Amino acid sequence: MKAKLLTAILIIVAPFAFSQGLQPTISAMKWGADYNLHIKLGNDSAYVVDVRGLYHTGKNVFIDTTDNSTTYYPVTLDREFVDYIKSKKLDSPEEQKNDTAKTINLKTLWSALNESLGGGYIHFINCLVYSMESQSLNLNDPIFKRPVTKWKPKPITQSYKRTRKWEYYFPNTQQLAQKEYKLRKKENDLRDLQGVPARFIDLFLNTSQSNYEKLVKEKKNNMVAQIDLVRILLGAKYLGEDQIRHIRSRVISAVMRYNVNTLPSIIIFDDYNAAVALSLDMNGYKIDRIVYSDGEVVSGDELKGRTELIENLIKTINEANERVFRKKLQLYYQKKR
């Protein structure tokens, strides 16, 4: 039982773990003693999960009303969304390379990915994070390394001055990336990070290079991917078409190989004593099931009220994320550099 418990924790906490088969539906889910959550799936398999190992929203769930940050939950991609991507019959990287007749918008990272993946900005974030977390996209790939040259622009440009010591097309160390972040913030030019979850940026800013290397060594791929997301977006405007094409092909390859988790993603909403099974479909976050830790001692009306609050919260989060997507679309990503 201990082995099964630990396996369940690892699978649910990992937002995009690989597995075989499609995600079964939840036939029953209830709270047990000692922080345990009991889950029974449609295929009659049962799991006991330690709630302390799951993702918690914390108290006073905050939704950014400034249209600058998305609300991110580490959840699986909904089966319908995955099927939609696969049904588009996207070309493999080799086919893309060989078919020069196909025109792909490579002006920005957003346009290159959105053209193939669809969805809103939260899908862009989730798929990029997933591709890095699954190590389909490796930012140490040689294509990201800048060629050694003595060439200098005439006249010397500001972008040349600030990137001339970079070995890669993006700031690939915490020192370089944090310096670039501070410069961009001072210049009021953080539009490339508009929509990135605030906790990703906080993690990035509070992680030294030695701690980053420690995360890599400990294979904490989710945290590494969140930091790398900030790094690559800080370098987004310096990427060339070859780098954007490479990122696009690696993200597409990752999604095309994606299999929905055997277990659903469970998010703990502390304010409501609720465990919520969530997934990400074409429209945003989708609630699959809700159970309450105190469901047996509070009234039915109270539980109904909480359910409505959670449903409205998810609806508001999806609407807020969509506003970020629209604002980003209008202000930057559809503009020429």
Summary of the structure (lengths in Angstrom):
residues: 337
radius of gyration: 21.3
end to end distance: 56.4
largest distance: 74.1
contacts: 985
relative contact order: 0.19
helix: 49%
strand: 14%
